[in-house]
């Protein structure tokens, strides 16, 4: 059974070929996150989200049990996986296996929009808890590390 988190729409402007996603935005340590879909009802559950990375934002080096895949809709991100570095641009797809150290950053001067797929499901709990720190104006490095740890995410640096 698939469950849509919130009604979201992909809107593509045919003249500029830009894709916009409408839906509730969360702030996860500086990265905008829109939850698109989640299926937690089985071992093969998954989470699909859309990440909006402003210039200079991204995720620190970390690892977790979930496998992830990234599909770049707009812009460019630099993805580092297990010591290798990959420049991903519009239309590029990349998978990160479970427990591999990885990070991504937008080193360009324009926003990057990336679809993120996580298997098994569970990233949405982390996204909500991280956003709550921001919404309640309680963000500190220590609290962020606690949220990561309680969700099985190990920050590596």
C-alpha positions in Angstrom: 0.0 0.0 0.0 1.4 3.4 -1.0 0.6 6.5 1.0 0.9 10.0 -0.3 2.1 12.2 2.6 0.6 15.5 1.3 -0.8 16.5 -2.0 2.2 17.6 -4.1 2.3 18.6 -7.6 5.1 18.7 -10.1 4.7 21.7 -12.3 6.9 22.1 -15.4 7.2 25.4 -17.2 7.5 24.3 -20.8 9.3 27.6 -21.8 12.0 27.5 -19.2 11.9 23.7 -18.6 12.0 24.4 -14.8 10.3 21.9 -12.5 8.6 23.3 -9.4 7.1 21.1 -6.6 4.3 22.4 -4.5 3.7 21.1 -1.0 4.6 21.7 2.6 8.3 22.5 3.0 10.4 21.4 6.0 13.9 22.8 6.9 16.3 20.0 7.6 19.5 21.6 8.6 19.3 24.2 5.8 18.0 21.9 3.1 14.3 22.3 2.1 12.5 18.9 2.2 9.1 18.1 0.7 7.8 14.6 1.6 6.2 13.1 -1.5 5.4 9.5 -0.6 6.1 6.9 2.0 5.3 3.2 2.5 6.2 2.0 5.9 3.9 -1.1 6.0 6.5 -3.7 4.9 10.2 -4.6 4.9 10.4 -3.2 1.4 9.0 0.2 2.5 10.4 3.4 1.1 10.4 7.2 1.4 10.4 9.6 -1.6 11.2 13.2 -0.9 12.2 16.3 -2.9 15.3 18.2 -1.6 15.9 21.8 -2.4 19.5 22.8 -1.8 20.4 26.4 -2.0 24.0 27.3 -2.9 26.3 26.2 -0.2 23.9 23.8 1.5 23.8 20.0 1.7 24.2 17.1 4.1 27.4 16.4 6.1 29.4 13.2 5.8 27.2 10.5 7.4 26.0 7.0 7.1 22.8 5.0 7.9 21.1 1.7 7.3 18.9 3.0 4.5 19.9 2.8 0.9 19.4 6.0 -1.0 19.1 7.1 -4.5 19.3 10.6 -5.9 17.8 12.0 -9.2 18.7 15.6 -10.0 15.7 17.6 -11.4 17.5 21.0 -11.5 20.9 22.3 -10.9 24.0 20.4 -9.7 25.1 18.7 -6.6 28.5 17.2 -5.6 27.9 13.7 -4.1 30.7 12.1 -2.2 30.4 8.4 -1.5 32.9 6.3 0.3 35.7 8.7 -0.7 34.8 9.1 -4.3 33.3 12.4 -5.6 30.7 12.7 -8.3 29.2 15.8 -10.0 25.5 15.2 -10.6 23.6 17.4 -13.0 20.0 17.5 -14.3 18.9 14.0 -15.3 21.7 12.2 -13.4 20.8 9.3 -11.0 23.0 7.8 -8.3 22.5 5.1 -5.7 24.2 4.9 -2.3 24.3 1.5 -0.6 23.5 0.9 3.0 26.1 2.0 5.6 28.4 3.8 3.0 29.7 7.1 4.2 28.3 9.9 2.0 27.5 13.6 1.7 26.1 16.0 -0.8 26.5 19.7 -1.3 25.4 22.3 -3.8 28.6 24.1 -4.8 27.0 26.0 -7.6 25.5 29.5 -7.6 21.9 28.3 -8.2 19.4 26.1 -6.3 19.5 22.4 -6.9 16.3 20.2 -6.8 16.8 16.5 -6.2 14.4 13.6 -5.8 15.6 11.4 -2.9 14.5 7.8 -2.5 15.2 5.9 0.8 14.8 2.2 1.4 13.5 1.1 3.9 11.1 3.8 4.9 11.9 6.0 8.0 13.6 9.1 6.8 10.3 11.1 7.2 10.6 10.7 11.0 14.1 12.2 10.9 13.0 15.0 8.6 10.1 15.9 10.9 12.3 15.9 14.0 15.0 18.0 12.4 12.4 20.5 11.1 10.9 20.8 14.6 14.3 22.0 15.9 14.2 24.7 13.3 10.5 25.6 13.8 10.9 25.8 17.6 14.2 27.9 17.3 16.0 25.1 19.2 18.7 24.2 16.6 22.1 23.6 18.1 24.8 21.2 16.8 24.3 19.1 19.9 20.5 18.8 19.4 21.0 18.1 15.7 23.4 15.3 16.6 20.9 13.8 19.0 18.2 13.8 16.4 20.5 12.1 13.9 21.6 9.5 16.5 18.0 8.7 17.6 17.2 8.1 13.9 20.2 5.8 13.2 22.2 8.4 11.4 25.9 8.5 12.3 27.6 11.9 11.5 31.2 11.3 10.5 32.9 14.6 11.1 
